[in-house]
Amino acid sequence: MYQDLEIHENTVRLIEEAEEKCRDQFKKIDRMIYKNSLKVLASFHKNEITESHFNATTGYGYSDLGRDGIEKVFADVLGAERALVRSQFISGSHALTVCFFALLRPGDLLLSISGKPYDTLDEVIGIEENPSSLKSFGISYDQIELVNNDFDYEKIEEYLKNHKVKVIEIQRSKGYSTRKSIGIEKVEKVISLIKKVDPNVIVMVDNCYCEMVEDKEPTEVGTDVMVGSLIKNLGGGIAPNGAYIAGRSDLIDLCAERLTLPGEGAEVGPTLGINKQILQGIFMAPSVVGSALKTAVLTSCVLENLGYDVEPSYQEDRVDIVQNIIFHDPKKLVSFTRGIQQGSPIDSNALVEAWDMPGYQDKVVMASGSFTQGSSIELSCDGPMREPYIAYMQGGLTYDYGKLGLMKAVDNLIHL
Ligand SMILES: *Cc1c(COP(=O)(O)O)cnc(C)c1O
C-alpha cells in the first residue's frame, strides 16, 4: 500500500510505534476539540445563522447580513465585544499593520514585551528602514526581551513607570525564533500587572496559530485587541483568505476606519460570495486545529525518537500548532521540508529550494502544497536559512493526511 507513495517500510514502522506513545496527548486534544465545537455551535445558535447569511454583496457592501453575522460569531467564540473579519485583510501581517496604524499617532510609543516581533513587521515598525513605516510617522518603538521563556515582569513594571506607552504588543507564537510560545496563563498574569501600573495602555496580542489550542483566548483574559489570520486556525482550511481583529468595541471602530475609511468603517466591505466559506471554516476550525495538533505531537515524538532536538516535546501541553525540529544542518532542513512538499496534495512534484521572500530578511525554505496559497493550517513547513536551521512545521487538515505527509518527510530525511 505504501509503495504508491514511495515510502519505505521501516519509516512506516517508526511512525506507527511513535503513534502509540501519543495516545494520552491525543485524548486531551479530543477534549479540546469537543469544548471548542460546543462554543462554536452555541454562537451559531445565539446569532441565528441562517442560509441567507451565505448571500453575497458586491460594490460598497452595505448591509451585508452575512458579514455582520460572521463578525458576531467570531466575537462570541473569542469572548470579545466585537470582531472585524474581512477578506480585505491580505494576511495576518496586514491586519497587524492596520491595527498598529489605527491605534498609534505621531509621538506615541509602541512597546513589544515578547522580544522582537514577527519578521514581516520589521519594515512596518521601522526596525528595518522603510519610508512607510510607523517610524517614518514619528512613532517610536522599544522592546523588552523574554527571560527563560516568560515575561520580564520587573522590567515591564519599571518601564511603564518611567515611560508613557500607548500600545503594548505581545506575540504568543514564537515566529522564527528559538523561544517557546506563550501560554494563556502568562498572558493573563502580565496583563493584570500592566493594567495595575497603567490602565490606559492598550494591550494588543498577535494570536496567530494559537486560536482554539487552549481553552481560553486572550480576549477572555483582558486583552484589548487581538489579531489572527484566516489561512491559519480560525479559517479551518476553508476560508480562502482574510484575517480578523477582535476586542474592545471602540478599538475595533478605529481599526475598521483605518482598513476602509474614516466615516464608513465596518459598514462597508463587500463579501463577494465568501460568507459561506468563512462560516464553514470557523465551524470546522475546532476539529481542524485538533488534527494539526495531533500531527504536531506525532512529529515531535518521531523526530525525538530519531535523536533530533524538538520543541515542544510530545508530552508537553501546547500553546500553538507549530512544531519545531532543530536540525543544526541546512541539508537536513531542506530534505525534511522537501518531503513535506512531496507528501502534500497539491504541487507534490515541486522541488523545494530556499529563496528570498518579500518581508523576510533571510532566505526561507518553504513547503506549502496547499489548496489555499500559503495556507499554514494545511500541512506546511518552513524555516529561515540561518543557524540553528530550525524547521517550523504546522497544520494538517486531517490527522491521516498529516501523518502521511510526515511519513514522506521522515522518509526523505532518513534516506538523505
Ligand atoms: C503567521 C504569523 C503572522 C502573520 O503572517 P501572515 O503570513 O502575514 O498571515 C504574524 N505573527 C505570527 C506569530 C505568525 O505566526
The ligand as an ORCA input file, in Angstrom:
! r2SCAN-3c Opt
* xyz 0 1
  C       1.749     33.807     10.564
  C       2.051     34.807     11.562
  C       1.788     36.161     11.341
  C       1.154     36.690     10.094
  O       1.603     36.098      8.978
  P       0.911     36.275      7.543
  O       1.679     35.288      6.750
  O       1.134     37.657      7.135
  O      -0.532     35.948      7.666
  C       2.094     37.049     12.339
  N       2.608     36.635     13.509
  C       2.859     35.345     13.764
  C       3.423     34.947     15.096
  C       2.589     34.389     12.797
  O       2.812     33.112     13.069
*
